[in-house]
């Protein structure tokens, strides 16, 4: 026998106002965008550092 147990609370039942829910969503998007941007910059920096090291070693 397959029994489905679903449990969910609405935002108002958790005491979250629409303002707080919006703030959570905006801050989540800002975090994801910032993390992605910093990850790309770090990867680019590592790539350039390795390129410079291999060029110096060949001289």
LUMZAPA-810300 format. One record per atom (N, C-alpha, C): residue number from 0; atom name; x, z, y. Coordinates in Angstrom, 1 decimal. Example, Ala and Ser with C-alpha at 12.3 -4.5 7.8 and 13.67 -1.06 7.14 Angstrom:
+-----+------+--------+--------+--------+
|  nr | atom |      X |      Z |      Y |
+-----+------+--------+--------+--------+
|   0 |    N |   13.2 |    7.8 |   -5.7 |
|   0 |   CA |   12.3 |    7.8 |   -4.5 |
|   0 |    C |   13.2 |    7.8 |   -3.3 |
|   1 |    N |   12.8 |    7.1 |   -2.2 |
|   1 |   CA |   13.7 |    7.1 |   -1.1 |
|   1 |    C |   12.9 |    7.9 |    0.0 |
+-----+------+--------+--------+--------+
***
This chain:
+-----+------+--------+--------+--------+
|  nr | atom |      X |      Z |      Y |
+-----+------+--------+--------+--------+
|   0 |    N |    0.8 |    0.0 |   -1.2 |
|   0 |   CA |    0.0 |    0.0 |    0.0 |
|   0 |    C |    0.9 |    0.0 |    1.2 |
|   1 |    N |    0.6 |   -0.9 |    2.1 |
|   1 |   CA |    1.4 |   -1.1 |    3.3 |
|   1 |    C |    0.7 |   -0.3 |    4.5 |
|   2 |    N |    1.4 |    0.6 |    5.0 |
|   2 |   CA |    0.9 |    1.4 |    6.1 |
|   2 |    C |    1.7 |    1.2 |    7.4 |
|   3 |    N |    1.0 |    0.8 |    8.4 |
|   3 |   CA |    1.6 |    0.5 |    9.7 |
|   3 |    C |    1.4 |    1.8 |   10.6 |
|   4 |    N |    2.6 |    2.3 |   11.1 |
|   4 |   CA |    2.5 |    3.4 |   12.0 |
|   4 |    C |    3.1 |    3.0 |   13.3 |
|   5 |    N |    2.3 |    2.7 |   14.3 |
|   5 |   CA |    2.7 |    2.4 |   15.6 |
|   5 |    C |    2.5 |    3.5 |   16.5 |
|   6 |    N |    3.5 |    3.8 |   17.4 |
|   6 |   CA |    3.3 |    4.9 |   18.3 |
|   6 |    C |    3.9 |    4.4 |   19.6 |
|   7 |    N |    3.1 |    4.4 |   20.7 |
|   7 |   CA |    3.5 |    4.0 |   22.0 |
|   7 |    C |    2.9 |    4.8 |   23.1 |
|   8 |    N |    3.6 |    5.0 |   24.1 |
|   8 |   CA |    3.0 |    5.7 |   25.3 |
|   8 |    C |    3.1 |    4.7 |   26.5 |
|   9 |    N |    2.1 |    4.7 |   27.3 |
|   9 |   CA |    2.1 |    3.9 |   28.5 |
|   9 |    C |    3.0 |    4.6 |   29.5 |
|  10 |    N |    3.4 |    3.9 |   30.5 |
|  10 |   CA |    4.3 |    4.4 |   31.6 |
|  10 |    C |    3.6 |    5.6 |   32.3 |
|  11 |    N |    2.3 |    5.5 |   32.5 |
|  11 |   CA |    1.6 |    6.6 |   33.2 |
|  11 |    C |    1.5 |    7.9 |   32.3 |
|  12 |    N |    1.4 |    7.7 |   31.0 |
|  12 |   CA |    1.4 |    8.8 |   30.1 |
|  12 |    C |    2.8 |    9.5 |   30.1 |
|  13 |    N |    3.9 |    8.8 |   30.4 |
|  13 |   CA |    5.2 |    9.4 |   30.5 |
|  13 |    C |    5.5 |    9.9 |   31.8 |
|  14 |    N |    4.6 |    9.7 |   32.8 |
|  14 |   CA |    4.8 |   10.3 |   34.1 |
|  14 |    C |    5.6 |    9.3 |   35.0 |
|  15 |    N |    5.6 |    8.1 |   34.7 |
|  15 |   CA |    6.4 |    7.1 |   35.5 |
|  15 |    C |    5.5 |    6.3 |   36.4 |
|  16 |    N |    5.8 |    6.4 |   37.7 |
|  16 |   CA |    5.0 |    5.6 |   38.6 |
|  16 |    C |    5.4 |    4.2 |   38.7 |
|  17 |    N |    4.6 |    3.3 |   39.2 |
|  17 |   CA |    5.1 |    1.9 |   39.3 |
|  17 |    C |    6.4 |    1.7 |   40.1 |
|  18 |    N |    6.6 |    2.6 |   41.1 |
|  18 |   CA |    7.8 |    2.6 |   41.9 |
|  18 |    C |    9.0 |    2.9 |   41.0 |
|  19 |    N |    8.9 |    3.9 |   40.2 |
|  19 |   CA |   10.0 |    4.2 |   39.3 |
|  19 |    C |   10.3 |    3.2 |   38.2 |
|  20 |    N |    9.2 |    2.6 |   37.7 |
|  20 |   CA |    9.4 |    1.5 |   36.7 |
|  20 |    C |   10.1 |    0.3 |   37.4 |
|  21 |    N |    9.7 |    0.0 |   38.6 |
|  21 |   CA |   10.3 |   -1.1 |   39.3 |
|  21 |    C |   11.8 |   -0.8 |   39.5 |
|  22 |    N |   12.1 |    0.4 |   39.9 |
|  22 |   CA |   13.5 |    0.8 |   40.2 |
|  22 |    C |   14.3 |    0.7 |   38.9 |
|  23 |    N |   13.8 |    1.1 |   37.8 |
|  23 |   CA |   14.5 |    1.0 |   36.5 |
|  23 |    C |   14.7 |   -0.4 |   36.1 |
|  24 |    N |   13.8 |   -1.3 |   36.3 |
|  24 |   CA |   13.9 |   -2.7 |   36.1 |
|  24 |    C |   15.0 |   -3.3 |   36.9 |
|  25 |    N |   14.9 |   -3.1 |   38.2 |
|  25 |   CA |   15.9 |   -3.6 |   39.2 |
|  25 |    C |   17.3 |   -3.1 |   38.9 |
|  26 |    N |   17.5 |   -1.9 |   38.6 |
|  26 |   CA |   18.8 |   -1.3 |   38.3 |
|  26 |    C |   19.3 |   -1.9 |   37.0 |
|  27 |    N |   18.5 |   -2.1 |   36.0 |
|  27 |   CA |   18.9 |   -2.7 |   34.8 |
|  27 |    C |   19.4 |   -4.1 |   35.0 |
|  28 |    N |   18.7 |   -4.9 |   35.8 |
|  28 |   CA |   19.2 |   -6.3 |   36.0 |
|  28 |    C |   20.5 |   -6.3 |   36.8 |
|  29 |    N |   20.6 |   -5.4 |   37.8 |
|  29 |   CA |   21.9 |   -5.3 |   38.5 |
|  29 |    C |   23.0 |   -4.9 |   37.6 |
|  30 |    N |   22.8 |   -4.0 |   36.7 |
|  30 |   CA |   23.8 |   -3.6 |   35.8 |
|  30 |    C |   24.3 |   -4.7 |   34.9 |
|  31 |    N |   23.3 |   -5.5 |   34.3 |
|  31 |   CA |   23.6 |   -6.6 |   33.4 |
|  31 |    C |   24.4 |   -7.7 |   34.2 |
|  32 |    N |   24.0 |   -8.0 |   35.4 |
|  32 |   CA |   24.6 |   -9.0 |   36.1 |
|  32 |    C |   26.1 |   -8.6 |   36.5 |
|  33 |    N |   26.2 |   -7.3 |   36.9 |
|  33 |   CA |   27.5 |   -6.8 |   37.3 |
|  33 |    C |   28.5 |   -6.7 |   36.1 |
|  34 |    N |   28.0 |   -6.3 |   35.0 |
|  34 |   CA |   28.8 |   -6.2 |   33.8 |
|  34 |    C |   29.2 |   -7.6 |   33.3 |
|  35 |    N |   28.3 |   -8.6 |   33.4 |
|  35 |   CA |   28.7 |  -10.0 |   33.0 |
|  35 |    C |   29.7 |  -10.5 |   34.0 |
|  36 |    N |   29.6 |  -10.3 |   35.3 |
|  36 |   CA |   30.5 |  -10.8 |   36.2 |
|  36 |    C |   31.9 |  -10.2 |   36.1 |
|  37 |    N |   32.0 |   -8.9 |   35.8 |
|  37 |   CA |   33.3 |   -8.2 |   35.7 |
|  37 |    C |   33.9 |   -8.6 |   34.4 |
|  38 |    N |   33.1 |   -8.9 |   33.3 |
|  38 |   CA |   33.7 |   -9.3 |   32.1 |
|  38 |    C |   34.3 |  -10.7 |   32.2 |
|  39 |    N |   33.7 |  -11.6 |   32.9 |
|  39 |   CA |   34.2 |  -12.9 |   33.1 |
|  39 |    C |   35.5 |  -12.8 |   33.9 |
|  40 |    N |   35.6 |  -12.0 |   35.0 |
|  40 |   CA |   36.8 |  -11.9 |   35.8 |
|  40 |    C |   37.9 |  -11.3 |   35.0 |
|  41 |    N |   37.7 |  -10.3 |   34.1 |
|  41 |   CA |   38.7 |   -9.7 |   33.3 |
|  41 |    C |   39.2 |  -10.7 |   32.3 |
|  42 |    N |   38.3 |  -11.5 |   31.7 |
|  42 |   CA |   38.8 |  -12.5 |   30.7 |
|  42 |    C |   39.6 |  -13.6 |   31.4 |
|  43 |    N |   39.3 |  -14.0 |   32.6 |
|  43 |   CA |   40.0 |  -15.0 |   33.4 |
|  43 |    C |   41.4 |  -14.4 |   33.7 |
|  44 |    N |   41.5 |  -13.1 |   34.1 |
|  44 |   CA |   42.7 |  -12.5 |   34.4 |
|  44 |    C |   43.6 |  -12.4 |   33.2 |
|  45 |    N |   43.1 |  -12.0 |   32.1 |
|  45 |   CA |   43.9 |  -12.0 |   30.8 |
|  45 |    C |   44.4 |  -13.4 |   30.5 |
|  46 |    N |   43.6 |  -14.4 |   30.6 |
|  46 |   CA |   44.0 |  -15.7 |   30.3 |
|  46 |    C |   45.2 |  -16.2 |   31.3 |
|  47 |    N |   45.1 |  -15.9 |   32.6 |
|  47 |   CA |   46.1 |  -16.3 |   33.5 |
|  47 |    C |   47.4 |  -15.5 |   33.3 |
|  48 |    N |   47.3 |  -14.2 |   32.9 |
|  48 |   CA |   48.4 |  -13.4 |   32.6 |
|  48 |    C |   49.2 |  -13.9 |   31.4 |
|  49 |    N |   48.5 |  -14.3 |   30.4 |
|  49 |   CA |   49.1 |  -14.8 |   29.2 |
|  49 |    C |   49.7 |  -16.2 |   29.4 |
|  50 |    N |   49.1 |  -17.0 |   30.3 |
|  50 |   CA |   49.7 |  -18.3 |   30.6 |
|  50 |    C |   51.0 |  -18.1 |   31.4 |
|  51 |    N |   51.0 |  -17.2 |   32.3 |
|  51 |   CA |   52.2 |  -16.9 |   33.1 |
|  51 |    C |   53.3 |  -16.4 |   32.3 |
|  52 |    N |   53.0 |  -15.5 |   31.3 |
|  52 |   CA |   54.0 |  -14.9 |   30.4 |
|  52 |    C |   54.6 |  -16.0 |   29.5 |
|  53 |    N |   53.8 |  -16.9 |   29.0 |
|  53 |   CA |   54.4 |  -17.9 |   28.1 |
|  53 |    C |   55.2 |  -18.9 |   28.9 |
|  54 |    N |   54.8 |  -19.2 |   30.1 |
|  54 |   CA |   55.6 |  -20.1 |   31.0 |
|  54 |    C |   57.0 |  -19.4 |   31.3 |
|  55 |    N |   57.0 |  -18.1 |   31.6 |
|  55 |   CA |   58.2 |  -17.4 |   32.0 |
|  55 |    C |   59.1 |  -17.4 |   30.7 |
|  56 |    N |   58.6 |  -17.2 |   29.6 |
|  56 |   CA |   59.4 |  -17.1 |   28.4 |
|  56 |    C |   60.1 |  -18.4 |   28.0 |
|  57 |    N |   59.4 |  -19.5 |   28.3 |
|  57 |   CA |   60.0 |  -20.8 |   28.0 |
|  57 |    C |   61.1 |  -21.2 |   28.9 |
|  58 |    N |   61.2 |  -20.6 |   30.1 |
|  58 |   CA |   62.3 |  -20.9 |   31.1 |
|  58 |    C |   63.6 |  -20.3 |   30.7 |
+-----+------+--------+--------+--------+
***
